[in-house]
């Protein structure tokens, strides 16, 4: 961490310094100087920490903005930045923020997760993890979908780190968060406009164009939330098998619809029907991440996209899904597991040809889950 940012913490962030140093705290949320919440274990709690007054909080935020080469003031009342330690901060000043300066600091994870970690956390079953590993090996295009704080970035880190060492991976993000452990990986970060300092912005779309000319095998777009969605779909459709991205959506079908909406946001003249066909052809697997009411982050679905029907609706088929079996009366944690859904993916022949040890029996649901799966259908 830079000395400038350390000084900012020492001088201005004393009221929340203990929260930033607490490894169990994943996010700090400041709703004005006198109301602070934290996220621990996926649940949100109010804490006693407070800033002396509004001016102290604003001064702290201006100091942080300055330390990362940004400005936040009356003319620029919003700050979205990555701190030197990798944490992400977003700030909104009054009068837009009615309770006072509002801040969210999502802390940087110092340890990279693995598939084994996701299994131990109960987010994946061993068979589901092995299946995702196979999808990466076979170069399936994957979209990781989910809400805010559902674990999309962690999942993308894990999947990206399973890429073969012989391939070149390019990662493009609005604010750099991914920490992919791979042999050959390049990171690119978008830059915002700063006309007052003569800085011209570089968008994710710009970086995707550059990435295409840098001989990538696979491209990852960290978070797709604008017209760059069309670029990612075109990347997936032009020979860069195994490319990935994340979107905000609540289900696999919603993820496809969300991508379609984002593709149409720009000045594209491609008809919606053509966009829909491109998405249905480009995306092979959707991994749906969810945060449940007990605070747990789990892989809710692993689904295959099979195309569109005669009415233009996306066809998806669940391969694995998380099912709840009960609730622990002592801890309040949900009890459940990721189970197969009695569906063999359309590319099973590729698994066989490549002699990958994953028999059809792995897709058969356990007896206790069969009835629940039928009810969902």
C-alpha positions as CSV (number, residue, x, y, z in Angstrom):
1,X,0.0,0.0,0.0
2,X,1.4,3.4,-0.9
3,X,2.6,5.8,1.8
4,X,0.2,8.5,0.6
5,X,-2.7,6.2,1.2
6,X,-1.3,5.1,4.6
7,X,-1.1,8.7,5.6
8,X,-4.7,9.2,4.5
9,X,-5.8,6.4,6.8
10,X,-3.7,7.6,9.7
11,X,-4.9,11.2,9.4
12,X,-8.5,10.9,8.3
13,X,-9.8,7.3,8.5
14,X,-9.0,6.7,12.1
15,X,-12.7,6.1,12.9
16,X,-12.9,3.1,10.6
17,X,-9.2,2.0,10.7
18,X,-10.1,-1.1,12.8
19,X,-12.7,-2.1,10.3
20,X,-10.4,-1.9,7.4
21,X,-7.8,-4.0,9.3
22,X,-10.3,-6.6,10.3
23,X,-10.0,-9.5,7.9
24,X,-13.5,-10.7,8.6
25,X,-15.0,-7.5,7.3
26,X,-15.5,-7.7,3.6
27,X,-17.2,-4.3,3.1
28,X,-17.6,-1.0,5.0
29,X,-20.6,1.1,4.3
30,X,-20.8,4.7,5.6
31,X,-24.2,6.4,5.5
32,X,-23.1,9.8,6.6
33,X,-20.7,10.5,9.5
34,X,-22.8,8.9,12.3
35,X,-24.0,5.7,10.7
36,X,-21.7,2.9,9.7
37,X,-22.4,-0.7,8.7
38,X,-20.1,-3.6,7.8
39,X,-20.5,-6.9,6.0
40,X,-19.2,-10.0,7.8
41,X,-19.8,-13.5,6.6
42,X,-22.3,-12.2,4.0
43,X,-24.5,-10.5,6.6
44,X,-24.7,-6.7,7.4
45,X,-24.2,-5.4,10.9
46,X,-24.3,-1.9,12.3
47,X,-21.2,-0.8,14.2
48,X,-20.5,1.9,16.8
49,X,-17.8,3.6,14.8
50,X,-18.5,7.2,13.9
51,X,-16.8,10.2,12.2
52,X,-16.7,13.4,14.3
53,X,-18.7,15.3,11.7
54,X,-19.6,15.6,8.0
55,X,-16.6,17.8,7.2
56,X,-14.2,15.2,8.6
57,X,-15.7,12.5,6.4
58,X,-15.6,14.7,3.3
59,X,-12.0,15.6,4.0
60,X,-11.1,11.9,4.3
61,X,-12.8,11.2,0.9
62,X,-11.0,14.1,-0.7
63,X,-7.7,12.8,0.6
64,X,-8.3,9.4,-0.7
65,X,-9.3,10.8,-4.1
66,X,-6.1,12.8,-4.3
67,X,-4.0,9.7,-3.4
68,X,-5.4,7.9,-6.4
69,X,-5.1,10.8,-8.8
70,X,-8.8,11.7,-8.8
71,X,-11.0,14.6,-7.7
72,X,-14.2,14.7,-5.7
73,X,-15.9,18.1,-5.1
74,X,-19.1,19.9,-5.8
75,X,-18.5,19.7,-9.5
76,X,-17.5,16.0,-9.3
77,X,-19.7,14.7,-6.5
78,X,-19.1,11.0,-7.3
79,X,-15.9,8.9,-6.9
80,X,-15.5,5.4,-8.2
81,X,-11.9,4.2,-7.8
82,X,-9.6,1.4,-6.9
83,X,-7.4,2.0,-3.8
84,X,-3.7,1.0,-3.9
85,X,-4.3,-2.1,-1.9
86,X,-6.9,-3.3,-4.5
87,X,-10.0,-2.3,-2.5
88,X,-12.8,-0.6,-4.4
89,X,-14.4,2.6,-3.1
90,X,-17.5,4.5,-4.3
91,X,-18.4,7.8,-2.8
92,X,-21.4,10.1,-3.3
93,X,-21.4,13.6,-1.8
94,X,-24.4,15.7,-0.6
95,X,-26.9,17.0,-1.7
96,X,-27.2,13.9,-3.9
97,X,-26.6,11.8,-0.7
98,X,-29.4,12.9,1.6
99,X,-28.0,11.4,4.8
100,X,-24.6,12.9,4.3
101,X,-21.5,11.6,2.4
102,X,-22.2,8.0,1.5
103,X,-19.3,5.6,1.0
104,X,-18.9,1.9,0.2
105,X,-15.4,0.3,0.5
106,X,-15.2,-3.3,-0.8
107,X,-12.1,-4.7,0.6
108,X,-9.5,-6.5,-1.4
109,X,-9.2,-10.3,-0.8
110,X,-5.6,-11.1,-0.1
111,X,-6.0,-14.8,-0.8
112,X,-7.0,-16.3,-4.1
113,X,-9.7,-18.9,-3.9
114,X,-9.6,-22.2,-5.7
115,X,-12.2,-24.8,-6.7
116,X,-11.3,-26.7,-3.6
117,X,-12.1,-23.7,-1.5
118,X,-15.5,-23.3,-3.2
119,X,-16.2,-27.0,-2.5
120,X,-15.2,-26.6,1.2
121,X,-17.4,-23.5,1.5
122,X,-20.4,-25.5,0.2
123,X,-20.7,-23.3,-2.9
124,X,-19.9,-26.2,-5.3
125,X,-20.0,-30.0,-5.1
126,X,-16.9,-31.9,-6.3
127,X,-18.8,-33.1,-9.4
128,X,-20.0,-29.6,-10.3
129,X,-16.4,-28.2,-9.8
130,X,-15.0,-31.0,-12.0
131,X,-17.6,-30.2,-14.7
132,X,-16.7,-26.5,-14.7
133,X,-13.0,-27.5,-15.0
134,X,-14.0,-29.6,-18.1
135,X,-15.9,-26.6,-19.5
136,X,-12.7,-24.5,-19.2
137,X,-10.6,-27.2,-20.8
138,X,-13.0,-27.6,-23.7
139,X,-13.1,-23.8,-24.3
140,X,-16.7,-23.2,-23.5
141,X,-17.8,-19.6,-23.4
142,X,-19.0,-18.8,-19.9
143,X,-21.0,-16.0,-18.4
144,X,-21.0,-15.6,-14.6
145,X,-24.2,-14.1,-13.5
146,X,-25.5,-12.8,-10.1
147,X,-26.4,-9.9,-8.0
148,X,-24.1,-7.5,-6.1
149,X,-21.9,-9.3,-3.6
150,X,-23.0,-12.7,-4.8
151,X,-19.4,-13.9,-5.6
152,X,-19.2,-13.3,-9.3
153,X,-15.7,-11.9,-9.2
154,X,-14.4,-14.7,-7.0
155,X,-15.9,-17.3,-9.3
156,X,-14.4,-15.6,-12.4
157,X,-11.0,-15.6,-10.6
158,X,-11.3,-19.3,-10.0
159,X,-12.4,-20.2,-13.5
160,X,-9.8,-18.0,-15.2
161,X,-7.1,-19.6,-13.1
162,X,-8.0,-23.0,-14.5
163,X,-7.1,-22.0,-18.1
164,X,-4.4,-24.1,-19.8
165,X,-0.9,-22.7,-19.4
166,X,-0.3,-22.8,-23.2
167,X,-2.9,-20.1,-23.8
168,X,-2.8,-16.3,-23.7
169,X,-5.4,-14.6,-21.6
170,X,-6.4,-10.9,-21.7
171,X,-8.4,-9.4,-18.9
172,X,-10.3,-6.2,-19.4
173,X,-12.0,-4.3,-16.5
174,X,-13.5,-1.0,-15.6
175,X,-11.7,-1.1,-12.2
176,X,-9.1,-3.8,-11.9
177,X,-10.2,-6.5,-9.4
178,X,-9.4,-9.8,-10.8
179,X,-6.4,-11.8,-9.6
180,X,-6.2,-14.7,-12.0
181,X,-3.3,-17.1,-11.4
182,X,-2.3,-18.1,-14.9
183,X,1.0,-18.6,-16.8
184,X,0.3,-16.0,-19.5
185,X,-2.2,-13.2,-18.5
186,X,-2.4,-9.5,-19.3
187,X,-4.5,-7.0,-17.5
188,X,-6.1,-3.9,-18.9
189,X,-8.1,-1.2,-17.0
190,X,-10.4,1.4,-18.5
191,X,-9.7,5.1,-17.8
192,X,-12.3,7.8,-17.2
193,X,-12.3,11.2,-18.9
194,X,-10.7,14.1,-17.0
195,X,-11.0,17.1,-19.3
196,X,-9.7,19.5,-16.6
197,X,-6.4,17.6,-16.6
198,X,-6.3,17.0,-20.4
199,X,-6.9,13.2,-19.9
200,X,-9.0,11.4,-22.5
201,X,-11.0,8.4,-21.4
202,X,-10.3,4.9,-22.6
203,X,-13.4,2.7,-22.5
204,X,-13.8,-1.0,-22.2
205,X,-14.9,-1.1,-25.8
206,X,-11.6,0.6,-26.8
207,X,-9.6,-2.0,-24.9
208,X,-11.6,-4.9,-26.4
209,X,-10.6,-3.6,-29.9
210,X,-6.9,-3.5,-28.8
211,X,-7.2,-6.9,-27.2
212,X,-8.3,-8.4,-30.4
213,X,-5.1,-7.2,-32.0
214,X,-2.9,-8.6,-29.3
215,X,-3.2,-12.2,-30.3
216,X,-5.5,-13.4,-27.4
217,X,-6.6,-17.0,-27.0
218,X,-9.2,-16.0,-24.5
219,X,-10.6,-12.7,-23.3
220,X,-12.3,-11.9,-20.0
221,X,-14.4,-8.8,-19.5
222,X,-14.6,-8.4,-15.8
223,X,-18.0,-6.8,-15.6
224,X,-20.3,-6.2,-18.6
225,X,-22.6,-3.3,-17.9
226,X,-22.7,-1.3,-21.1
227,X,-22.5,-1.5,-24.9
228,X,-19.2,-3.5,-24.6
229,X,-21.5,-6.5,-24.2
230,X,-21.7,-6.6,-28.0
231,X,-18.0,-6.7,-28.3
232,X,-17.7,-9.6,-25.9
233,X,-20.4,-11.5,-27.8
234,X,-18.5,-10.9,-31.1
235,X,-15.3,-12.1,-29.4
236,X,-17.0,-15.3,-28.4
237,X,-18.4,-15.7,-31.9
238,X,-15.1,-15.2,-33.7
239,X,-12.9,-18.0,-32.6
240,X,-11.8,-16.9,-29.1
241,X,-13.3,-20.0,-27.4
242,X,-13.3,-20.0,-23.6
243,X,-13.9,-16.3,-23.2
244,X,-15.8,-15.1,-20.1
245,X,-17.6,-12.2,-18.5
246,X,-19.9,-11.3,-15.7
247,X,-23.4,-9.7,-15.7
248,X,-25.9,-8.6,-13.1
249,X,-28.9,-10.9,-13.4
250,X,-31.0,-13.2,-11.2
251,X,-31.2,-16.3,-13.4
252,X,-29.6,-17.9,-16.5
253,X,-32.5,-16.7,-18.7
254,X,-32.3,-13.2,-17.2
255,X,-28.5,-13.2,-17.9
256,X,-29.2,-13.7,-21.6
257,X,-31.9,-11.0,-21.6
258,X,-29.5,-8.7,-19.8
259,X,-26.8,-9.2,-22.4
260,X,-29.3,-8.6,-25.1
261,X,-30.4,-5.3,-23.5
262,X,-26.8,-4.2,-23.1
263,X,-25.9,-5.0,-26.7
264,X,-28.7,-2.7,-27.8
265,X,-27.7,0.2,-25.6
266,X,-25.2,1.6,-28.1
267,X,-25.6,3.0,-31.6
268,X,-25.6,-0.5,-33.1
269,X,-27.8,-1.0,-36.1
270,X,-28.0,-4.8,-35.7
271,X,-31.7,-5.9,-35.4
272,X,-32.7,-7.3,-32.0
273,X,-33.5,-10.7,-33.5
274,X,-29.9,-11.0,-34.9
275,X,-28.5,-9.9,-31.5
276,X,-30.6,-12.6,-29.8
277,X,-29.3,-15.3,-32.2
278,X,-25.7,-14.1,-31.6
279,X,-26.0,-14.4,-27.9
280,X,-27.7,-17.8,-28.0
281,X,-24.8,-19.0,-30.3
282,X,-22.0,-17.4,-28.4
283,X,-22.8,-18.2,-24.8
284,X,-22.5,-21.9,-23.9
285,X,-22.6,-22.0,-20.1
286,X,-24.1,-19.7,-17.5
287,X,-22.9,-20.0,-13.9
288,X,-25.4,-18.3,-11.6
289,X,-24.0,-17.1,-8.3
290,X,-26.4,-16.1,-5.5
291,X,-26.2,-14.7,-2.0
292,X,-28.8,-16.3,0.3
293,X,-30.6,-14.9,3.3
294,X,-28.2,-16.8,5.7
295,X,-25.3,-14.8,4.2
296,X,-24.0,-17.8,2.3
297,X,-22.7,-17.3,-1.3
298,X,-23.5,-20.4,-3.4
299,X,-23.5,-21.5,-7.0
300,X,-27.3,-21.6,-7.6
301,X,-27.2,-22.9,-11.2
302,X,-24.8,-24.2,-13.8
303,X,-26.9,-24.1,-17.0
304,X,-26.4,-24.6,-20.7
305,X,-27.7,-22.2,-23.3
306,X,-29.3,-24.2,-26.1
307,X,-30.5,-21.4,-28.4
308,X,-33.8,-19.7,-28.9
309,X,-37.3,-21.1,-29.6
310,X,-39.8,-20.2,-32.3
311,X,-41.0,-17.3,-30.2
312,X,-37.5,-15.8,-29.8
313,X,-37.2,-16.9,-26.1
314,X,-33.9,-18.2,-24.8
315,X,-33.7,-21.9,-24.1
316,X,-31.6,-22.9,-21.1
317,X,-31.2,-26.2,-19.3
318,X,-30.0,-26.6,-15.8
319,X,-27.1,-29.1,-15.5
320,X,-26.4,-28.6,-11.8
321,X,-28.3,-26.5,-9.2
322,X,-28.1,-25.8,-5.4
323,X,-31.0,-27.3,-3.5
324,X,-31.8,-26.5,0.2
325,X,-32.5,-29.5,2.4
326,X,-33.0,-27.7,5.7
327,X,-31.7,-25.2,8.1
328,X,-29.3,-25.5,11.0
329,X,-31.3,-24.4,14.2
330,X,-28.1,-23.4,16.0
331,X,-26.3,-21.3,13.4
332,X,-29.3,-20.4,11.1
333,X,-27.3,-21.5,8.1
334,X,-29.1,-23.2,5.2
335,X,-28.3,-26.9,4.7
336,X,-28.1,-28.1,1.1
337,X,-25.9,-29.1,-1.8
338,X,-25.3,-28.6,-5.5
339,X,-26.8,-31.6,-7.3
340,X,-27.1,-32.7,-11.0
341,X,-30.4,-32.1,-12.7
342,X,-30.8,-35.3,-14.8
343,X,-29.7,-33.5,-18.0
344,X,-26.7,-34.5,-20.1
345,X,-25.1,-31.5,-21.8
346,X,-25.2,-31.3,-25.6
347,X,-21.4,-31.4,-25.8
348,X,-21.0,-34.7,-23.9
349,X,-19.5,-36.3,-27.0
350,X,-16.6,-33.8,-26.6
351,X,-16.0,-35.0,-23.0
352,X,-15.9,-38.6,-24.3
353,X,-13.6,-37.9,-27.3
354,X,-11.1,-36.0,-25.1
355,X,-11.2,-39.0,-22.7
356,X,-12.1,-36.8,-19.7
357,X,-13.2,-38.9,-16.7
358,X,-16.8,-37.7,-16.3
359,X,-19.4,-40.5,-17.0
360,X,-23.0,-39.8,-17.7
361,X,-23.9,-41.1,-14.2
362,X,-22.5,-37.9,-12.8
363,X,-25.5,-36.0,-14.3
364,X,-28.1,-38.2,-12.5
365,X,-29.8,-36.5,-9.6
366,X,-29.8,-38.2,-6.2
367,X,-33.1,-39.7,-5.3
368,X,-34.0,-37.1,-2.6
369,X,-33.5,-34.3,-5.1
370,X,-35.4,-35.8,-8.1
371,X,-38.9,-34.7,-6.9
372,X,-37.7,-31.2,-6.1
373,X,-36.1,-30.8,-9.5
374,X,-39.3,-31.9,-11.2
375,X,-41.3,-29.4,-9.2
376,X,-39.0,-26.6,-10.3
377,X,-39.5,-27.5,-13.9
